[in-house]
């Protein structure tokens, strides 16, 4: 009988361990589901990162293009301003020369004045 008692005790222990093994199986299944979900999330995240890098590359290229265009526009405006400044200084020089020549006796623009005559009404 001693063997039967041992067998009954072992049977009881196996019956006690069965729910634990079922829970362990369920836990393993849930962990595999979580692993699959995490793998999907990582794939989506990796795809988003790669798209973000592509967008960043495009944006940086556009920024470089805009900077180059702004530099060329700046140089164009600067050259136009320099040409305008040259013309203004040339105009100021021409006005200064003309005013200098107008005030000298070399070139007199005022008409000569006739001496005034007083006419008397009594002389008639």
MOGINOR-V678383 format. One line per field, one symbol per residue. psi: psi as a letter, one per 20 degrees, with the letter a starting at -180 (. if undefined). A space follows every 10 residues. Layout:
psi->???
This chain:
psi->hhhhgghhgh gggghhhghg hghhgggggh hhggggghgg ghggghgggh hhhggggggh ghggghgggh ghgghghghg hggggghghh gggggggghg hhirihopip qqppqqpppq ihi.
